[in-house]
Amino acid sequence: MITKMSVVNIIGPKDDIDRMADKYLRHYEFHPVNTLKELSGVETLKPYTSPNPYEPYEDKIDDLLSVLEEDVSSQDAVDESTTFDQIKRLVDGTEQRLATELDELNRVNTRLDEAKEKYQMYEPFSGIDYPLERILKMKRIKFRFGRFTTENFYKFKKYINADVPCIFVPSKEEDDYIYGVYFTPEDMRQQIDALFYSLSWERIRIENDTGTLREITTRQSSTIKELIKHHEMIENYLSQSIHPLTKQLSQAKARLKELSQAWQIRKYAAITRNEFEKKETRYLIIGWMATNDALALADDVKDDKDVTLVIEDDKDNRHLKPPTKLKNNVLFRPFEMITEMYGSPNYNEWDPTALVALTYSILFGAMFGDFGHGVLLLMLGILGYLIPKLKLAKLFVPVGLSSMIFGLLYGSIFGFETIIPAIWLRPAEHMTNIPFFGTLNTVFIVSVVFGMFLLLASMFINVCERLKQGDTFEAIFNKNGLMGMIFYGGIVFLAIFYMARRPIPGTIIFLVLIVLSFLAVAFNEQIMRFIDRHKTKTENEDGIGMQLVTVFFESFENLLTYFSNTISFVRVGAFAISHGIIMNVVLMFANVESGSPNWLVLILGNLFVVGFEGLVVFIQVLRLEYYELFSHFFQGDGISFKSIWADSKQ
């Protein structure tokens, strides 16, 4: 079901937009339109550009609360009467009162980062027991601190070290690297550098300091410990000072998130310029809302003198394409995902979600008919309703129920076919004799017949949809239109009467009707041109011979399409049979016939079948929905309704 939509125009003083969005609009689902783009011809409109004033204060509160160890997220309802000015006074006052400690904490953090950076720079070379200042003062000897990969170091040591005028002093090995320093005469520097770089030598520059590298590393380590201790002391003081304000600050942060959410509306708004006053004075917002929500919003703002709201019917705005908002009951709603994976229905199109929910559940259950497996799927679906992160699993409730029903019809529970009797039949055993074809599996026959009626139903829906949209010719002469439906339906009923060995009533009339409908589909373009009275041959019109060739191949393709669409439903019976065969294999491996089954194999086998085969069946039913049903009537070229508040409310 598609929700009726209305265009909402909201106008008010420029500086009042945040209040309006926060107090009123934020409580409704609203699909905004880029106002400036839609009204591009109005020269007095300008974009509403401004930075978010609330984010800096969110960051300030995060910094204040970061000194607390416990979780400080507020679980209480946010007080919407709290204003931004009140929050600023709270945050700024807290920062001023603790300014000395906060500044000191920042200085300590800066020094701590510097000390850690220096420690990481010197530590890999702490194995070199020689004063750094003496190394740095060498004049005729050049040096390079850096590292080799372990592999390249051993290549250097084995093949090169003894033959070059340099000394490499290794320090330590870390993460597959050998750290160290090499020394070479000044006049050989370029050659040695080139040699080392050919072995992927990575040079590391270190700062000047005094003492051996081990002593420098030890000093930096001591400095880090002292700074951490000082840091903890300041944080403890700040924690004690901020703790009484925890609830207020967390509530203020939650309120700022709401205000930031309302601020987003500025991205889609435009402001009008008053040429007399030489400044922008009012904002304008355009967007789509469900008609019921739009009326409720109008009732909310009717007494607010600073908010003007105009509601327009969807038919009054033909230049704006309405977004599609689906509305289905709790059992059908999970199947909206399947519909939208194919495409969102356009606003004037029929929502096929209800059809998908019914046909998908029936087809899945028929292909995966096992009472026990259906129970497992049902339990997974119930978890989808209880755990928000598993909401996509909700569709397993109806398909699980369908699997349970077909499991009773097939007499199957966790692969066992001897525990409960089959109410209908055993898929792998029951056969039916069909004239001309011989003896066939009953499930195959029922699957194809059910598929035929689904195809006829999809054609009927297509006829209704085309008529509703004014495409009368397409509704009548298309291969999925009325003529195609008569042709295919006639063949279906002829086949059913033949298989049932019943006399066909009005055989000649039936055959004439089928032939005429097929010819109507084949020559649909010519018929439509004739009806439109476009009898004059145009420059681009093909000759009669070419037209007949085109009609022949298109008709042949249509026949193949009808045939392939019908045969596709054989897979329903094939999977119903294969499910039982796979479970028989599981029971065999579990040695069930011995009377003392291997329960671990039995449980794991059932779980594997539910997971793997369930996924395959899920995909196969999806294919039937998209290719055999949707392709006949569903366009799916609509715009999905997306509320501006959706992301922030998740």
Secondary structure by P-SEA (a helix, b strand, c coil): cccbbbbbbbbccccaaaaaaaacccccccccccccccccccccccccccccccaaaaaaaaaaaccccccccccccccccccaaaaaaaaaaaaaaaaaaaaaaaaaaaaaaaaaaaaaaccccccccccaaaaaacccbbbbbbcccaaaaaaaaccccccccbbbbbcccccccccbbbbbcccaaaaaaaaaaaabbbbbbbbbbcccaaaaaaaaaaaaaaaaaaaaaaaaaaaaaaccaaaaaaaaaaaaaaaaaaacccccbbbbbccccccccbbbbbbcccaaaaaaaaaaacccccbbbbbbcccccccbbbbbbbbbccccccaaaaaaaacccccccccaaaaaaaaaaaaaaaacccaaaaaaaaaaaaaaaacccccccccaaaaaaaaaaaaaaacccccccccccccccccccbbbbbcccccccaaaaaaaaaaaaaaaaaaaaaaaaaaaaccccccccccccaaaaaaaaaaaaaaaaaaacccccaaaaaaaaaaaaaaaaaaaaaaaaaaacccccccccccaaaaaaaaaaaaaaaaaaaaaaaaccaaaaaaaaaaaaaaaaaaaaacccccccaaaaaaaaaaaaacaaaaaaaaaaaaaacccccccccccccccbbbccccccc
